[in-house]
Amino acid sequence: MLLLALIAFVGLVLGVLLASLAKEELKAGKKYFVLLYKILLLLIIVYLLYLAEINIWLIGFVFGFVLAYFARNIYLFLGL
């Protein structure tokens, strides 16, 4: 467990170092970074809800709110 935490911390430090060295790459890939951030956040939320063994209806309710937060297009909910 300690090794896993150490690897995560080293990855964070190396990521910050890489970002400071390649600033022009961050500007070009910003939309992909934001998309990746949202997907990872959604996966973490779903995984934690699954581990908590909460009722399936509650998971669907939370998933709907998360989807509404990420998908701003109203037509998605209307089925048009």
C-alpha positions in Angstrom: 0.0 0.0 0.0 2.9 2.3 0.8 4.5 1.6 -2.6 1.2 2.5 -4.4 1.1 5.8 -2.6 4.7 6.5 -3.4 4.2 5.7 -7.1 1.2 8.1 -7.2 3.1 10.9 -5.5 6.1 10.4 -7.8 3.7 10.5 -10.8 2.3 13.8 -9.6 5.7 15.4 -9.2 6.8 14.2 -12.6 3.6 15.4 -14.1 4.1 18.9 -12.7 7.7 18.8 -14.0 6.6 17.7 -17.4 3.9 20.4 -17.5 6.5 23.1 -16.7 8.8 21.9 -19.5 6.2 21.6 -22.2 3.8 24.6 -21.8 2.9 24.8 -25.5 1.7 21.2 -25.5 -0.7 22.0 -22.6 -2.4 24.7 -24.7 -3.0 22.5 -27.7 -4.4 19.6 -25.6 -6.5 21.5 -23.1 -9.9 20.3 -24.4 -8.6 16.7 -24.2 -7.3 17.2 -20.7 -10.7 18.6 -19.6 -12.5 15.7 -21.2 -10.2 13.2 -19.6 -10.7 14.9 -16.2 -14.5 14.6 -16.5 -14.3 11.0 -17.6 -12.0 10.1 -14.7 -14.2 11.9 -12.2 -17.3 10.1 -13.4 -15.5 6.7 -13.2 -14.3 7.4 -9.7 -17.8 8.4 -8.6 -19.4 5.3 -10.1 -16.7 3.0 -8.6 -17.0 4.5 -5.1 -20.8 4.1 -5.3 -20.4 0.5 -6.4 -18.0 -0.2 -3.5 -20.4 1.4 -0.9 -23.1 -1.1 -1.9 -25.8 1.6 -2.1 -29.2 0.9 -3.6 -29.2 0.8 -7.4 -31.8 3.5 -7.6 -29.6 5.9 -5.7 -26.7 5.1 -8.0 -28.9 5.9 -11.0 -30.1 9.2 -9.4 -26.5 10.3 -8.7 -25.5 9.2 -12.2 -28.3 11.4 -13.6 -27.1 14.4 -11.7 -23.5 13.8 -12.8 -24.6 13.4 -16.4 -26.6 16.6 -16.2 -23.6 18.4 -14.9 -21.3 17.2 -17.7 -23.8 17.2 -20.6 -25.2 20.7 -20.9 -27.3 19.9 -24.0 -31.0 19.7 -23.1 -31.8 17.6 -26.1 -30.0 14.7 -24.6 -32.6 14.5 -21.9 -35.5 15.0 -24.2 -34.5 12.3 -26.7 -34.5 14.6 -29.7 
